[in-house]
Amino acid sequence: MNKKLHFFQSIHFKIALVFALLLLITFQIVGAYFVQQLKKDNLKSFKQQVELSSYIDSSLIGNLSRGNTTKANTNIKDILEDVDNSNVTKIQVVDTKGTIRGDSDVNSQDLIGQKTTDNDIKQVLYNERSYAKSAYDRTDNKRYYVSITPLFSTTGNTNTLVGAVYLRASLEPVYSSINKVTLIFATAALIATGLGLILAIFISSAITRPIDEMKKQTTRIARGDYSGQVKIYGTDELGQLAQAVNNLSVRVEEAQESSEAERRRLDSVLSHMSDGVLATDRRGNVIIMNETASQALNIDPNIADGQSVLDILGIRDKYTLRDLLENQDEIIIDLSDEEHDEILNAYFSLIQRESGFISGLVCVLHDITEQQRIDRERREFVSNVSHELRTPLTSVRSYIEALNDGAWKDPEVAPSFLKVTQDETQRMIRMINDLLSLSRMDSGTSKLELELVNLNELYNYILDRFDMMLKSDDAHEEGKKSYSIRRDFTKRELWVEIDTDKFMQVVDNIINNAIKYSPDGGVITCRLLETHNHVILSISDQGLGIPKKDVVHIFDRFFRVDKARSRAQGGTGLGLAISKEVIEMHGGRIWVDSIEGKGSTFYISLPYEEYEGELWDEA
């Protein structure tokens, strides 16, 4: 906030004051010089005026040369009385012996004939040199000019001192004239200074007005208001400066808009980046954090502001700031806990000026949780495939070696060995076919052959096949498990677009699993119902159930709850994974509820849109 200046604090007043002071000082210097010169000239003129003429000096010399006689003294008195100069107040004539021979002052006639007591006169008589001075008489408070002149009588080439003349003249007329001139000059100087001050105020106002407008404009620019323009009063330096300020205002506004646009663009980029971004100052304290980084690190940007990046990332015990500055390698940060997995890859780069000065760090956080999961699943997948293929291959190899060693000749052993080899081979073929199906689904090359199907009839058809298998003669063979299927369908016909073959494969997988894990004589309950915009199929068994910790993995590839039993029953561990992929391709969902020891229920939800009117009206 700008503090308002008083008039006496403004440059307007200061310029006027300086101008007036300069004018006053100039008058003082000129006046002092003028008065001194006037005084000097007036004193010189005054001295010339009060000097005795040469004929008077000659007369005095002649009378002094006659000796101290009455007649000579009378002549001297007459000569002094004839001197007509109002400025001269006293003339005294003294001979060489210091005796006063004449005095122009009527009141001092009694001094004639006496010795002088004036040391200056004595000094002049002794040195035979003139003496002059200005003196101040305290008795009457007046200034006087005193002149003592030696008088010489000339005889041939010889000058003989005959006496001296003492002259005193009042300087009051001179100083009075000088004082009047000084007073007139001082009055004129003050009037001129006053007029100069007024003129300077107007002139300084003309100078400072554009400066004041430029100050206001720069103040508006500092507040971010670039709309104003400085008025240009001329083409002088101030006019050019005002034009420069106007140009500066435009340039600053353009630069500000460009900077603001860049800032918004940067904020937008940072806000919408899928990677987290942290920026620090040169001490490693966080100054910028985007929303992605805030969510990834589960920390509020306001709380993170000013904290060390080492603490924000939780790597202080492993790294120092110097390590990050000198080795900008990527760092794996594991933030996983019991509830969720989160692994971040942190990339560091320097914020460096052209001079080489490092002003901070930029850290980019890339979430590699999914990548790590995929890599882990890929390794597990390769390991599982290798293991699943190695087991039947090892079995086939063992039986073939036994046959090769002569077991083929044994009519009792050979058929069973060949049967095992055939079963293991079929098992590997089924596994490879399942893997190929999953591969096509993952790559998106597997297409759905959709057709409008009455789901009630299709579901019944699939279950009828299992009923027929149960009633066939093979079902009564020794070791075969008996079961019954209970149906609970809605009576309303549900028409859904599905790939019939793939959907039948899904239901076959689930019912086969229900049969495998149900006890002998168990009941498999199959339901079909309709919700607002979905149809729900469910298949429940009375089997062993799935442990709670394994429910979330039941649709993972190669996952088996009971690996030994599943492998013994010929399962590949891919059936439910394929079922999940097929249902999700249809836009549906598959899940399971299970209670260990009581059985499991698999649910399939498919999107459903009710058809109005007769389906075949246009046929």
Helices and strands as residue ranges (DSSP letters): G 7-9, H 11-50, H 54-65, H 70-82, E 88-95, E 100-103, G 106-111, H 119-127, E 131-137, E 142-155, E 158-170, H 172-223, H 237-272, E 276-280, E 286-289, H 291-297, H 301-304, H 309-313, H 321-326, E 331-334, E 343-352, E 358-367, H 369-404, G 407-409, H 413-443, E 450-454, H 455-471, G 473-476, E 483-489, E 495-499, H 500-517, E 522-530, E 534-540, G 548-553, H 563-568, H 575-585, E 589-595, E 599-607
